[in-house]
Amino acid sequence: MSKKLKDLEVNDFEVFQVKEKLGGLRFYINMQDVHTALRIQANRLISEAEKASYDICEVCGSKGELINWYFAKKVRCSICINL
């Protein structure tokens, strides 16, 4: 994600939290001094990555699906489903 933001020439940003929530990625950054147009593009990239994370196995990175795992939600492929 940092490389994609730098490719947009969003150079003045700080990643302050990356976490998993309800089976998906959450990526929080500080872009105080970034121009509004670049901020909109950066937020669009982050949103796309968050949506894509629901289809990527948390264990191996292969195509996965969102499943209920006891009291949590996880994304697992057919090979990693029991890990």
C-alpha positions in Angstrom: 0.0 0.0 0.0 2.8 2.4 0.8 4.4 1.9 -2.6 1.1 2.5 -4.4 0.6 5.8 -2.4 4.1 6.9 -3.3 3.4 6.0 -7.0 0.5 8.5 -6.7 3.1 11.0 -5.4 1.5 11.1 -2.0 4.8 11.5 -0.2 3.7 13.2 3.0 1.8 10.5 4.8 2.1 8.4 7.9 0.7 5.0 8.5 -0.6 4.9 12.0 -2.6 1.7 12.1 -3.1 -1.5 10.1 -5.4 -4.1 11.5 -7.9 -6.9 10.8 -11.5 -6.2 11.6 -14.4 -8.6 10.8 -12.2 -10.6 8.4 -11.0 -7.6 6.4 -8.1 -5.2 6.3 -8.3 -1.7 7.8 -5.5 0.7 6.9 -5.4 4.1 8.6 -3.1 6.9 7.5 -2.5 10.5 8.3 -2.4 12.8 5.2 -2.6 16.2 6.8 -0.6 18.1 4.3 -1.7 16.2 1.1 -3.7 18.1 -1.6 -7.4 17.2 -1.6 -7.3 15.6 -5.1 -4.4 13.3 -4.1 -6.2 12.5 -0.8 -9.3 11.4 -2.7 -7.2 9.1 -4.9 -5.3 7.7 -1.9 -8.6 7.0 -0.1 -9.9 5.2 -3.2 -6.7 3.0 -3.3 -7.2 2.2 0.4 -10.8 1.3 -0.1 -10.0 -1.0 -3.0 -7.4 -2.8 -0.9 -9.8 -3.2 2.0 -12.4 -4.7 -0.3 -9.9 -7.0 -1.9 -8.7 -8.3 1.5 -12.0 -10.2 1.9 -10.9 -12.5 -0.9 -7.3 -13.2 0.2 -6.4 -16.0 2.6 -4.9 -14.6 5.8 -2.6 -17.5 6.1 -1.1 -18.1 2.6 -2.3 -15.2 0.4 -4.2 -17.4 -2.0 -7.8 -16.7 -3.1 -10.0 -17.3 -0.1 -13.4 -16.7 1.3 -14.9 -15.1 4.4 -15.9 -17.7 7.0 -17.2 -17.7 10.5 -14.5 -19.0 12.8 -15.9 -19.5 16.2 -16.8 -16.0 17.3 -14.7 -14.2 14.6 -14.7 -13.8 10.9 -11.6 -15.0 8.9 -10.6 -15.3 5.3 -9.3 -18.7 4.4 -8.6 -20.7 1.3 -9.7 -24.4 1.0 -6.2 -25.6 2.1 -5.9 -23.3 5.1 -9.5 -23.5 6.3 -8.6 -25.8 9.3 -5.6 -23.8 10.5 
